[in-house]
Amino acid sequence: MQSPIKLLLLDIGGVLLTDGWETRSREKAAELFSLDTVELNQRHRNTFDAYESGKITLDDYLDLIVFYEERPFSRQEFKQFMMAESKPYPDTIAFIKQVKHHFKLPVATVNNEPLELNEHRIHTYDLKSVIDVFVSSCYVNMRKPDPPMYRLALNMMQAKPQETLYIDDRKVYTEIAAKLGINAIHHTGLASTQQQLAGFGLVLPQTQ
């Protein structure tokens, strides 16, 4: 069966890596650095959209959520904690890399990620070996679920929606993609994603 898919679009957090700076990470930060969890999360909600869409820097963001008053720890300590929260899903990374090379598929992201975290994750986990183009919120100044972000990825990769497959762990984002005519998989784990990819003819020889 020849696959109709000519482009693979991926989210990163929740698919290839853990989420970069999620609620649990902020709760851990609040406990470790003796911060008020409620205030930290409230300030985060009020500022993170601007940070994630590349409109303010990490230092700007930290000024607003943590360092608006004197702290007994350094800015660098807090940044190191943030970066260390990212962990890989090695089996999924290896599988997507195999699919990419076996089917000669270009791979791009459509991911919401602030600049410094995005670049840390790309370089630390060698994501450039899997992904050709990063259509990340911090680079394009828009965020999912904005439909223009998906359209931009298609235009950049010169792909038609019906020839594209998008994988994301958040169902609402796959629903937006589907409304644009893009084939979509709601990623809940590697095994289920492998099964769904098989429905598009993307089956590796060793799994047949």
N, C-alpha and C positions, 0 to 999 in steps of 0.2 A: 504494500500500500504506500503510494507516494503521498507525503504529507502536503496539505495545502498551506502550511505555515511557512512564511518567508522571513518573519521577524519575531523575536522573543523579547517581550518587555517584562521587567521585573521590578518589584519592590525590593528593598534591601532588608530593613528592619522587620523581623518576623519571618523572613524567608531565608536569606543567606546568613544573617547575623541576628543577634538579639536586638531589641529596640535600643536606641542609643541613650535616651534620657527620659525614661518612662516614669510613671508614678512610683513604682517600687524602688527605682534608683533614687528618686528624690526623697522618699521616706528613709532610705538607708543613709543618705547624706545628712538629713535632718538629725538622725540619731547620732551619727558619727561626729558631726560638727556642732552638736547641741543647738540646733536651730528650731524655731517654731514651725512645725510641719504645715499647719493651716496657713500661716502667713507666707511660707515659702511657695506653697502650691497656688495660693491666690495671686501672688506677684508673678509667678511663672505663667499662669493663664493670661494675665494682662499684658505680657511682653513677648511670649514665645512665638506668636505668629510673625511678629516683625523680625525676630532673630532667625527663624526658620526660612523665611523668604528672602534673606540676605540684605535686609534693610538696616540692621544694626549688627555690631560685632559681638563676639563672645564677651569681651571686656565690658561693652555697654550692657549686655544682658546681665552679667554678674554684678555690675554696679547697681542694677535695679532690683535683683532678687536676693542678693547676699550682702554685698559690700556697700550698702547705703548707710552703714554704721561701722564702727571699729570692730574687728574680729580678732580672736586670739590665734588665728591660723592664716596662712598666706593664700593669696589668689592662686599661686602655682599649685599648692596642695589641693585646693578644691578642683582645679582643672584636671589634675592627675587622677583624682577620684572619678570625675565625669568620664574621662577617656577609658579608664579601666573597666567601666561598666559594660562596655561592648565585648561580646563573646561571639565566636563563630559557630555555625552549624556545619562542620566539616563534610559530613556525608552529603548534604544538599549542595554545597559548593562544588564538590567533586562530581556529583551527578549532573548538575547544570553544565559544568565544563565539558563533560563527555557528550552531552546532547549537542552543545554548541559545535564541537569539533566534528562529531560524526555526521551531523546533518548540515554542516557548514552554514549555520544560522548566525546572522548578526544579532547581537544582544545589546539592549539599551535599558536604562532604568527609567522609571517614573517614580521618584521617591521624594518624600518630604524629609529634609535633613538640613540642619544648620551647617554653615561652612566648615568650621573647625572640626566638628565631629565627623562630618562627611569625609573630609580629607584624611583625618586620622584613620578612619575605618577603611577607606580605599587603600591606603599605603600599608597599614598594619596587616591586613588580611589579603593583600595582593589581588584586590578585586578587578584590577585591570587585566588580569589573566582570564577573567570570565566575561567582563563587560567591555563593550567597545565605546559606548557613549553614555555619559551620565547626565540625564535630564533631571537634575536635582533642583529642588525648590530654591536652594541658596544661590544657584547659578541663573535661574530663569525668572526669579522674583515673582513667582506665583506658587500656589500650593494645591495639592489634591484636596478637595474634589473638583477644582476648577477644570472644566472640560477643555479649555484652551491648552492646558499643560499636556494632555494626552494628544491633542491634535499637533502640537509642536513636536512631540516625539515622533509621530508618524511622518511629519513633513521633513524633519531632520534626517530620518532614516529612509525617506522616499518609499514608504510602504503603504499599502491599502489596508483599511481596517479589517476586512475579511481575511487578509493574509497574515494577520498579526495575532499573537497570543500573549495575554497579559496575566501575570501571576502575582497575587497579593494576599496577605493574611487577613486583611480587613475587607469584609464582604461588601461594605458600602462602596469601596473604591472599585471593586470588580463590577458592581452594578452600574456605576457611572461608565466604565469602559464598555460594558455590554450595550448601553444605550447609544453609544457612539458607533456601534457596529463591530467592536473589537471582541474577538473571542476571549473569554476570561475564565480563569481557574481561581476559586477561593482556596488558598493554601492552608490546610490544617495539619499537615505533616507530610513527610517525604513519600511515604507509601501511597497515600491517597492522590498526591500530585502525580506520581509515576503512573498510576492507573488512569487518571484523567488525560495525561499526555498521550497515552496509548490510543485514546479515542481520536486523536489528531494525527495518528500515524507516527508519532515520535517514540518509537520503541527501540532501545539499544539492542544490538545482536545478542548480548549475553543474557538479556532478560526475556527473550522470546521463547 
